[in-house]
């Protein structure tokens, strides 16, 4: 399907560095921006966007 993960691997083994090197830095930066937006929405709207259970 052409889907690649954007979450970097924890560095426990040598091959983890290789996995992280293959991640596109531009797309990883976009992921970081969306995480920032999600965080600010949760902070500003509070309980309205959080799960109830």
C-alpha distance matrix in Angstrom:
0.0 3.8 5.6 9.0 12.1 15.1 17.8 19.9 21.0 24.7 26.7 28.1 27.4 27.3 23.6 22.8 24.1 21.6 18.6 20.2 20.9 17.3 16.6 17.1 20.5 20.2 17.2 19.0 22.1 20.4 19.4 23.1 24.4 22.6 24.0 27.4 27.2 26.4 29.3 31.7 31.0 31.6 34.8 36.1 35.4 36.0 36.1 34.8 31.2 31.4 30.9 34.2 33.8
3.8 0.0 3.8 6.4 10.1 12.7 15.7 17.5 18.9 22.7 24.4 26.2 25.4 24.9 21.3 20.5 21.3 18.8 16.0 17.2 17.6 13.9 13.3 13.5 17.0 16.9 14.1 16.1 19.1 17.9 17.2 20.8 22.2 20.9 22.4 25.6 25.8 25.3 28.0 30.4 30.1 30.9 33.8 35.2 34.9 35.5 36.1 34.9 31.2 31.6 31.4 34.9 34.6
5.6 3.8 0.0 3.8 6.8 9.5 12.4 14.6 16.2 19.9 22.1 23.9 23.6 23.5 20.1 18.6 19.7 17.8 14.5 15.4 16.4 13.1 11.7 12.3 15.4 15.4 12.2 13.6 16.8 15.5 14.2 17.7 19.4 17.9 19.0 22.4 22.7 22.0 24.6 27.2 26.9 27.4 30.4 31.9 31.6 32.1 32.6 31.6 27.9 28.0 27.9 31.4 31.2
9.0 6.4 3.8 0.0 3.8 6.5 9.3 11.1 12.7 16.5 18.5 20.5 20.2 20.1 16.8 15.1 16.0 14.2 10.9 11.6 12.8 9.6 8.1 9.4 12.5 13.2 10.2 10.9 14.5 13.9 12.5 15.6 17.8 16.9 17.6 20.9 21.8 21.3 23.4 26.1 26.4 26.8 29.4 31.3 31.4 31.6 32.4 31.8 28.0 28.0 28.1 31.7 31.4
12.1 10.1 6.8 3.8 0.0 3.8 5.7 8.0 9.8 13.4 15.8 17.9 18.3 18.6 15.7 13.3 14.6 13.7 10.0 10.1 12.3 10.1 7.7 9.7 12.0 13.1 10.0 9.4 13.1 12.9 10.6 13.3 16.0 15.0 15.0 18.4 19.7 18.9 20.6 23.6 24.0 24.1 26.6 28.8 29.0 28.9 29.7 29.4 25.6 25.3 25.5 29.0 28.7
15.1 12.7 9.5 6.5 3.8 0.0 3.8 6.2 9.3 12.6 15.1 17.8 18.5 18.8 16.4 13.5 14.0 13.7 10.4 9.1 11.3 9.8 6.5 7.8 9.0 10.3 7.3 5.8 9.4 9.7 7.4 9.7 12.6 12.2 12.1 15.2 16.9 16.5 18.0 20.8 21.7 22.0 24.2 26.3 26.9 27.0 28.2 28.1 24.3 24.2 24.9 28.6 28.6
17.8 15.7 12.4 9.3 5.7 3.8 0.0 3.8 6.6 9.4 12.3 14.9 16.3 17.1 15.2 11.8 12.8 13.5 10.1 8.6 11.8 11.3 8.4 10.6 11.0 12.9 10.4 7.8 11.0 11.8 8.8 10.0 13.4 13.1 11.8 14.9 17.1 16.3 17.1 20.3 21.4 21.1 23.1 25.7 26.3 25.9 27.0 27.4 23.7 23.0 23.6 27.2 26.9
19.9 17.5 14.6 11.1 8.0 6.2 3.8 0.0 3.8 6.6 9.0 11.9 13.1 13.8 12.2 8.7 9.3 10.5 7.7 5.6 9.2 9.7 7.5 10.4 10.6 13.3 11.8 8.8 11.8 13.7 11.3 11.7 15.4 15.8 14.4 17.0 19.6 19.1 19.4 22.6 24.1 23.8 25.3 28.1 29.1 28.5 29.8 30.5 26.8 26.0 26.7 30.2 29.7
21.0 18.9 16.2 12.7 9.8 9.3 6.6 3.8 0.0 3.8 6.2 8.5 9.7 11.0 9.6 5.9 7.9 9.5 6.9 6.3 10.1 10.9 9.9 13.4 13.8 16.9 15.4 12.6 15.6 17.4 14.9 15.2 19.0 19.2 17.5 20.1 22.9 22.0 22.1 25.4 26.9 26.2 27.7 30.7 31.5 30.6 31.6 32.5 29.0 27.7 28.0 31.3 30.4
24.7 22.7 19.9 16.5 13.4 12.6 9.4 6.6 3.8 0.0 3.8 5.9 8.5 10.5 10.4 6.8 8.7 11.4 9.8 8.9 12.4 14.0 13.2 16.5 16.3 19.5 18.4 15.1 17.7 19.8 17.2 16.8 20.6 21.0 18.8 21.1 24.1 23.2 22.6 26.0 27.8 26.7 27.9 31.1 32.1 30.8 31.9 33.2 29.8 28.2 28.5 31.6 30.6
26.7 24.4 22.1 18.5 15.8 15.1 12.3 9.0 6.2 3.8 0.0 3.8 5.8 7.5 8.4 5.5 6.6 9.9 9.6 8.9 11.7 14.1 14.1 17.4 17.2 20.7 20.1 17.0 19.5 22.0 19.8 19.3 23.1 23.9 21.8 23.9 27.1 26.4 25.8 29.0 31.0 30.0 31.0 34.3 35.4 34.2 35.4 36.8 33.4 31.8 32.3 35.3 34.3
28.1 26.2 23.9 20.5 17.9 17.8 14.9 11.9 8.5 5.9 3.8 0.0 3.8 7.1 8.5 6.7 8.9 11.7 11.6 11.9 14.6 16.6 17.1 20.6 20.8 24.2 23.4 20.4 23.0 25.4 23.0 22.6 26.4 27.0 24.7 26.9 30.0 29.0 28.4 31.7 33.6 32.3 33.4 36.7 37.7 36.2 37.1 38.6 35.3 33.4 33.5 36.3 34.9
27.4 25.4 23.6 20.2 18.3 18.5 16.3 13.1 9.7 8.5 5.8 3.8 0.0 3.8 5.5 5.5 7.6 9.6 10.4 11.5 13.5 15.4 16.7 20.3 20.9 24.5 23.9 21.3 24.1 26.5 24.4 24.4 28.2 28.8 26.9 29.2 32.3 31.4 31.1 34.4 36.2 35.1 36.3 39.6 40.5 39.2 40.1 41.4 38.0 36.3 36.3 39.2 37.8
27.3 24.9 23.5 20.1 18.6 18.8 17.1 13.8 11.0 10.5 7.5 7.1 3.8 0.0 3.8 5.4 5.8 7.3 9.4 10.6 11.6 13.7 15.7 19.1 19.8 23.5 23.3 21.0 23.8 26.4 24.7 24.8 28.5 29.4 27.9 30.1 33.1 32.7 32.5 35.6 37.5 36.8 38.0 41.1 42.2 41.1 42.3 43.4 39.9 38.4 38.7 41.8 40.5
23.6 21.3 20.1 16.8 15.7 16.4 15.2 12.2 9.6 10.4 8.4 8.5 5.5 3.8 0.0 3.8 5.3 5.1 6.5 8.8 9.9 11.1 13.3 16.8 18.2 21.7 21.1 19.2 22.4 24.6 22.9 23.5 27.1 27.8 26.6 29.1 31.8 31.3 31.5 34.7 36.3 35.7 37.2 40.2 41.1 40.2 41.2 42.1 38.4 37.1 37.2 40.4 39.2
22.8 20.5 18.6 15.1 13.3 13.5 11.8 8.7 5.9 6.8 5.5 6.7 5.5 5.4 3.8 0.0 3.8 5.3 5.0 6.3 8.6 10.2 11.3 14.9 15.8 19.4 18.6 16.3 19.3 21.6 19.7 20.1 23.8 24.4 23.0 25.4 28.3 27.7 27.8 31.0 32.6 32.0 33.4 36.5 37.4 36.5 37.5 38.5 34.9 33.6 33.8 37.0 36.0
24.1 21.3 19.7 16.0 14.6 14.0 12.8 9.3 7.9 8.7 6.6 8.9 7.6 5.8 5.3 3.8 0.0 3.8 5.5 5.2 6.2 8.9 10.3 13.5 14.0 17.7 17.7 15.5 18.1 20.8 19.5 19.6 23.2 24.3 23.2 25.2 28.2 28.1 28.2 31.1 33.0 32.7 33.9 36.8 38.0 37.3 38.8 39.6 36.1 35.1 35.7 39.0 38.2
21.6 18.8 17.8 14.2 13.7 13.7 13.5 10.5 9.5 11.4 9.9 11.7 9.6 7.3 5.1 5.3 3.8 0.0 3.8 5.4 5.0 6.5 9.2 12.4 13.8 17.3 17.1 15.6 18.6 20.9 19.9 20.7 24.0 25.0 24.3 26.6 29.2 29.2 29.7 32.6 34.2 34.2 35.7 38.4 39.4 39.0 40.3 40.8 37.2 36.3 36.8 40.2 39.5
18.6 16.0 14.5 10.9 10.0 10.4 10.1 7.7 6.9 9.8 9.6 11.6 10.4 9.4 6.5 5.0 5.5 3.8 0.0 3.8 5.5 5.5 7.0 10.7 12.5 15.7 14.8 13.3 16.6 18.5 17.0 18.2 21.6 22.1 21.4 24.1 26.5 26.2 26.9 29.9 31.3 31.2 32.9 35.5 36.4 35.9 37.1 37.5 33.8 33.0 33.3 36.8 36.0
20.2 17.2 15.4 11.6 10.1 9.1 8.6 5.6 6.3 8.9 8.9 11.9 11.5 10.6 8.8 6.3 5.2 5.4 3.8 0.0 3.8 5.4 5.4 8.8 9.6 13.1 12.7 10.5 13.6 15.9 14.7 15.2 18.7 19.6 18.9 21.2 23.8 23.9 24.3 27.2 28.9 28.9 30.3 33.0 34.1 33.7 35.2 35.7 32.1 31.4 32.2 35.7 35.2
20.9 17.6 16.4 12.8 12.3 11.3 11.8 9.2 10.1 12.4 11.7 14.6 13.5 11.6 9.9 8.6 6.2 5.0 5.5 3.8 0.0 3.8 5.6 8.0 8.9 12.5 12.9 11.6 14.2 16.7 16.3 17.0 20.0 21.4 21.2 23.1 25.7 26.2 26.8 29.3 31.1 31.5 32.8 35.3 36.6 36.5 38.1 38.5 34.9 34.5 35.4 39.0 38.7
17.3 13.9 13.1 9.6 10.1 9.8 11.3 9.7 10.9 14.0 14.1 16.6 15.4 13.7 11.1 10.2 8.9 6.5 5.5 5.4 3.8 0.0 3.8 6.3 8.9 11.7 11.4 11.0 14.1 15.9 15.5 17.0 19.8 20.7 20.9 23.3 25.3 25.7 26.8 29.4 30.7 31.3 33.0 35.2 36.2 36.3 37.8 37.8 34.1 33.9 34.6 38.2 37.9
16.6 13.3 11.7 8.1 7.7 6.5 8.4 7.5 9.9 13.2 14.1 17.1 16.7 15.7 13.3 11.3 10.3 9.2 7.0 5.4 5.6 3.8 0.0 3.8 6.1 8.9 8.0 7.3 10.6 12.2 11.7 13.3 16.0 16.9 17.2 19.5 21.5 21.9 23.1 25.6 26.9 27.6 29.3 31.4 32.5 32.6 34.2 34.1 30.5 30.4 31.3 35.0 34.9
17.1 13.5 12.3 9.4 9.7 7.8 10.6 10.4 13.4 16.5 17.4 20.6 20.3 19.1 16.8 14.9 13.5 12.4 10.7 8.8 8.0 6.3 3.8 0.0 3.8 5.6 5.5 6.2 8.7 10.1 10.7 12.5 14.5 15.7 16.7 18.7 20.4 21.3 22.8 24.8 26.1 27.3 28.9 30.7 31.8 32.5 34.2 33.9 30.3 30.7 31.9 35.6 36.0
20.5 17.0 15.4 12.5 12.0 9.0 11.0 10.6 13.8 16.3 17.2 20.8 20.9 19.8 18.2 15.8 14.0 13.8 12.5 9.6 8.9 8.9 6.1 3.8 0.0 3.8 5.5 4.9 6.1 8.7 9.8 10.4 12.4 14.4 15.3 16.5 18.6 20.0 21.0 22.8 24.6 25.8 27.0 28.8 30.3 31.0 33.1 33.0 29.5 30.0 31.6 35.3 35.9
20.2 16.9 15.4 13.2 13.1 10.3 12.9 13.3 16.9 19.5 20.7 24.2 24.5 23.5 21.7 19.4 17.7 17.3 15.7 13.1 12.5 11.7 8.9 5.6 3.8 0.0 3.8 5.4 5.1 6.5 8.9 10.0 10.8 12.8 14.5 15.6 17.0 18.8 20.2 21.5 23.0 24.8 26.1 27.4 28.9 30.0 32.2 31.7 28.3 29.3 31.0 34.8 35.7
17.2 14.1 12.2 10.2 10.0 7.3 10.4 11.8 15.4 18.4 20.1 23.4 23.9 23.3 21.1 18.6 17.7 17.1 14.8 12.7 12.9 11.4 8.0 5.5 5.5 3.8 0.0 3.8 5.3 5.0 6.3 8.7 9.8 10.7 12.5 14.4 15.5 16.7 18.5 20.2 21.3 22.8 24.6 26.0 27.0 28.0 29.9 29.2 25.8 26.6 28.1 31.8 32.6
19.0 16.1 13.6 10.9 9.4 5.8 7.8 8.8 12.6 15.1 17.0 20.4 21.3 21.0 19.2 16.3 15.5 15.6 13.3 10.5 11.6 11.0 7.3 6.2 4.9 5.4 3.8 0.0 3.8 5.4 5.0 6.3 8.8 10.0 10.7 12.6 14.5 15.4 16.6 18.7 20.2 21.3 22.8 24.6 25.9 26.4 28.4 28.2 24.7 25.1 26.6 30.4 31.0
22.1 19.1 16.8 14.5 13.1 9.4 11.0 11.8 15.6 17.7 19.5 23.0 24.1 23.8 22.4 19.3 18.1 18.6 16.6 13.6 14.2 14.1 10.6 8.7 6.1 5.1 5.3 3.8 0.0 3.8 5.4 5.0 6.3 8.8 9.9 10.7 12.6 14.4 15.4 16.8 18.7 20.2 21.3 22.8 24.5 25.3 27.7 27.5 24.2 25.0 27.0 30.7 31.7
20.4 17.9 15.5 13.9 12.9 9.7 11.8 13.7 17.4 19.8 22.0 25.4 26.5 26.4 24.6 21.6 20.8 20.9 18.5 15.9 16.7 15.9 12.2 10.1 8.7 6.5 5.0 5.4 3.8 0.0 3.8 5.4 5.0 6.4 8.7 9.8 10.7 12.4 14.3 15.5 16.7 18.5 20.1 21.2 22.5 23.7 25.9 25.2 22.0 23.1 25.1 28.8 30.0
19.4 17.2 14.2 12.5 10.6 7.4 8.8 11.3 14.9 17.2 19.8 23.0 24.4 24.7 22.9 19.7 19.5 19.9 17.0 14.7 16.3 15.5 11.7 10.7 9.8 8.9 6.3 5.0 5.4 3.8 0.0 3.8 5.4 5.2 6.3 8.7 10.0 10.6 12.4 14.4 15.5 16.6 18.5 20.1 21.1 21.8 23.7 23.3 19.8 20.5 22.2 26.0 26.9
23.1 20.8 17.7 15.6 13.3 9.7 10.0 11.7 15.2 16.8 19.3 22.6 24.4 24.8 23.5 20.1 19.6 20.7 18.2 15.2 17.0 17.0 13.3 12.5 10.4 10.0 8.7 6.3 5.0 5.4 3.8 0.0 3.8 5.5 5.1 6.3 8.8 9.9 10.6 12.5 14.4 15.5 16.6 18.5 20.1 20.6 22.9 23.0 19.7 20.2 22.4 26.0 27.1
24.4 22.2 19.4 17.8 16.0 12.6 13.4 15.4 19.0 20.6 23.1 26.4 28.2 28.5 27.1 23.8 23.2 24.0 21.6 18.7 20.0 19.8 16.0 14.5 12.4 10.8 9.8 8.8 6.3 5.0 5.4 3.8 0.0 3.8 5.4 5.0 6.3 8.7 9.9 10.7 12.4 14.3 15.4 16.6 18.3 19.5 22.0 21.7 18.7 19.9 22.4 26.0 27.5
22.6 20.9 17.9 16.9 15.0 12.2 13.1 15.8 19.2 21.0 23.9 27.0 28.8 29.4 27.8 24.4 24.3 25.0 22.1 19.6 21.4 20.7 16.9 15.7 14.4 12.8 10.7 10.0 8.8 6.4 5.2 5.5 3.8 0.0 3.8 5.3 5.0 6.1 8.5 9.9 10.5 12.3 14.2 15.3 16.3 17.5 19.6 18.9 15.7 17.0 19.2 22.9 24.4
24.0 22.4 19.0 17.6 15.0 12.1 11.8 14.4 17.5 18.8 21.8 24.7 26.9 27.9 26.6 23.0 23.2 24.3 21.4 18.9 21.2 20.9 17.2 16.7 15.3 14.5 12.5 10.7 9.9 8.7 6.3 5.1 5.4 3.8 0.0 3.8 5.5 5.1 6.1 8.7 9.9 10.6 12.3 14.3 15.4 15.8 17.9 17.9 14.6 15.2 17.4 21.0 22.3
27.4 25.6 22.4 20.9 18.4 15.2 14.9 17.0 20.1 21.1 23.9 26.9 29.2 30.1 29.1 25.4 25.2 26.6 24.1 21.2 23.1 23.3 19.5 18.7 16.5 15.6 14.4 12.6 10.7 9.8 8.7 6.3 5.0 5.3 3.8 0.0 3.8 5.5 5.1 6.3 8.7 9.9 10.6 12.3 14.2 14.9 17.7 17.9 15.1 16.0 18.9 22.3 24.0
27.2 25.8 22.7 21.8 19.7 16.9 17.1 19.6 22.9 24.1 27.1 30.0 32.3 33.1 31.8 28.3 28.2 29.2 26.5 23.8 25.7 25.3 21.5 20.4 18.6 17.0 15.5 14.5 12.6 10.7 10.0 8.8 6.3 5.0 5.5 3.8 0.0 3.8 5.4 5.2 6.2 8.6 9.9 10.6 12.0 13.5 16.2 15.7 13.0 14.8 17.8 21.1 23.2
26.4 25.3 22.0 21.3 18.9 16.5 16.3 19.1 22.0 23.2 26.4 29.0 31.4 32.7 31.3 27.7 28.1 29.2 26.2 23.9 26.2 25.7 21.9 21.3 20.0 18.8 16.7 15.4 14.4 12.4 10.6 9.9 8.7 6.1 5.1 5.5 3.8 0.0 3.8 5.6 5.2 6.2 8.7 10.0 10.6 11.4 13.5 13.1 10.0 11.3 14.1 17.5 19.5
29.3 28.0 24.6 23.4 20.6 18.0 17.1 19.4 22.1 22.6 25.8 28.4 31.1 32.5 31.5 27.8 28.2 29.7 26.9 24.3 26.8 26.8 23.1 22.8 21.0 20.2 18.5 16.6 15.4 14.3 12.4 10.6 9.9 8.5 6.1 5.1 5.4 3.8 0.0 3.8 5.5 5.2 6.2 8.7 10.1 10.1 12.7 13.3 10.8 11.3 14.5 17.6 19.5
31.7 30.4 27.2 26.1 23.6 20.8 20.3 22.6 25.4 26.0 29.0 31.7 34.4 35.6 34.7 31.0 31.1 32.6 29.9 27.2 29.3 29.4 25.6 24.8 22.8 21.5 20.2 18.7 16.8 15.5 14.4 12.5 10.7 9.9 8.7 6.3 5.2 5.6 3.8 0.0 3.8 5.4 5.0 6.1 8.5 9.5 12.9 13.1 11.3 12.8 16.3 19.1 21.5
31.0 30.1 26.9 26.4 24.0 21.7 21.4 24.1 26.9 27.8 31.0 33.6 36.2 37.5 36.3 32.6 33.0 34.2 31.3 28.9 31.1 30.7 26.9 26.1 24.6 23.0 21.3 20.2 18.7 16.7 15.5 14.4 12.4 10.5 9.9 8.7 6.2 5.2 5.5 3.8 0.0 3.8 5.4 5.2 5.9 7.8 10.6 9.9 8.1 10.4 13.9 16.7 19.4
31.6 30.9 27.4 26.8 24.1 22.0 21.1 23.8 26.2 26.7 30.0 32.3 35.1 36.8 35.7 32.0 32.7 34.2 31.2 28.9 31.5 31.3 27.6 27.3 25.8 24.8 22.8 21.3 20.2 18.5 16.6 15.5 14.3 12.3 10.6 9.9 8.6 6.2 5.2 5.4 3.8 0.0 3.8 5.6 5.4 5.2 7.8 8.3 6.3 7.4 11.1 13.7 16.3
34.8 33.8 30.4 29.4 26.6 24.2 23.1 25.3 27.7 27.9 31.0 33.4 36.3 38.0 37.2 33.4 33.9 35.7 32.9 30.3 32.8 33.0 29.3 28.9 27.0 26.1 24.6 22.8 21.3 20.1 18.5 16.6 15.4 14.2 12.3 10.6 9.9 8.7 6.2 5.0 5.4 3.8 0.0 3.8 5.8 5.3 8.9 10.2 9.4 10.2 13.9 16.0 18.6
36.1 35.2 31.9 31.3 28.8 26.3 25.7 28.1 30.7 31.1 34.3 36.7 39.6 41.1 40.2 36.5 36.8 38.4 35.5 33.0 35.3 35.2 31.4 30.7 28.8 27.4 26.0 24.6 22.8 21.2 20.1 18.5 16.6 15.3 14.3 12.3 10.6 10.0 8.7 6.1 5.2 5.6 3.8 0.0 3.8 5.7 9.3 9.5 9.6 11.5 15.3 17.1 20.2
35.4 34.9 31.6 31.4 29.0 26.9 26.3 29.1 31.5 32.1 35.4 37.7 40.5 42.2 41.1 37.4 38.0 39.4 36.4 34.1 36.6 36.2 32.5 31.8 30.3 28.9 27.0 25.9 24.5 22.5 21.1 20.1 18.3 16.3 15.4 14.2 12.0 10.6 10.1 8.5 5.9 5.4 5.8 3.8 0.0 3.8 6.5 5.8 6.5 8.9 12.5 14.1 17.4
36.0 35.5 32.1 31.6 28.9 27.0 25.9 28.5 30.6 30.8 34.2 36.2 39.2 41.1 40.2 36.5 37.3 39.0 35.9 33.7 36.5 36.3 32.6 32.5 31.0 30.0 28.0 26.4 25.3 23.7 21.8 20.6 19.5 17.5 15.8 14.9 13.5 11.4 10.1 9.5 7.8 5.2 5.3 5.7 3.8 0.0 3.8 5.5 6.3 6.9 10.5 11.7 14.9
36.1 36.1 32.6 32.4 29.7 28.2 27.0 29.8 31.6 31.9 35.4 37.1 40.1 42.3 41.2 37.5 38.8 40.3 37.1 35.2 38.1 37.8 34.2 34.2 33.1 32.2 29.9 28.4 27.7 25.9 23.7 22.9 22.0 19.6 17.9 17.7 16.2 13.5 12.7 12.9 10.6 7.8 8.9 9.3 6.5 3.8 0.0 3.8 5.5 5.1 7.9 8.3 11.6
34.8 34.9 31.6 31.8 29.4 28.1 27.4 30.5 32.5 33.2 36.8 38.6 41.4 43.4 42.1 38.5 39.6 40.8 37.5 35.7 38.5 37.8 34.1 33.9 33.0 31.7 29.2 28.2 27.5 25.2 23.3 23.0 21.7 18.9 17.9 17.9 15.7 13.1 13.3 13.1 9.9 8.3 10.2 9.5 5.8 5.5 3.8 0.0 3.8 5.9 8.4 9.2 12.8
31.2 31.2 27.9 28.0 25.6 24.3 23.7 26.8 29.0 29.8 33.4 35.3 38.0 39.9 38.4 34.9 36.1 37.2 33.8 32.1 34.9 34.1 30.5 30.3 29.5 28.3 25.8 24.7 24.2 22.0 19.8 19.7 18.7 15.7 14.6 15.1 13.0 10.0 10.8 11.3 8.1 6.3 9.4 9.6 6.5 6.3 5.5 3.8 0.0 3.8 6.8 9.0 12.2
31.4 31.6 28.0 28.0 25.3 24.2 23.0 26.0 27.7 28.2 31.8 33.4 36.3 38.4 37.1 33.6 35.1 36.3 33.0 31.4 34.5 33.9 30.4 30.7 30.0 29.3 26.6 25.1 25.0 23.1 20.5 20.2 19.9 17.0 15.2 16.0 14.8 11.3 11.3 12.8 10.4 7.4 10.2 11.5 8.9 6.9 5.1 5.9 3.8 0.0 3.8 6.4 9.0
30.9 31.4 27.9 28.1 25.5 24.9 23.6 26.7 28.0 28.5 32.3 33.5 36.3 38.7 37.2 33.8 35.7 36.8 33.3 32.2 35.4 34.6 31.3 31.9 31.6 31.0 28.1 26.6 27.0 25.1 22.2 22.4 22.4 19.2 17.4 18.9 17.8 14.1 14.5 16.3 13.9 11.1 13.9 15.3 12.5 10.5 7.9 8.4 6.8 3.8 0.0 3.8 5.7
34.2 34.9 31.4 31.7 29.0 28.6 27.2 30.2 31.3 31.6 35.3 36.3 39.2 41.8 40.4 37.0 39.0 40.2 36.8 35.7 39.0 38.2 35.0 35.6 35.3 34.8 31.8 30.4 30.7 28.8 26.0 26.0 26.0 22.9 21.0 22.3 21.1 17.5 17.6 19.1 16.7 13.7 16.0 17.1 14.1 11.7 8.3 9.2 9.0 6.4 3.8 0.0 3.8
33.8 34.6 31.2 31.4 28.7 28.6 26.9 29.7 30.4 30.6 34.3 34.9 37.8 40.5 39.2 36.0 38.2 39.5 36.0 35.2 38.7 37.9 34.9 36.0 35.9 35.7 32.6 31.0 31.7 30.0 26.9 27.1 27.5 24.4 22.3 24.0 23.2 19.5 19.5 21.5 19.4 16.3 18.6 20.2 17.4 14.9 11.6 12.8 12.2 9.0 5.7 3.8 0.0
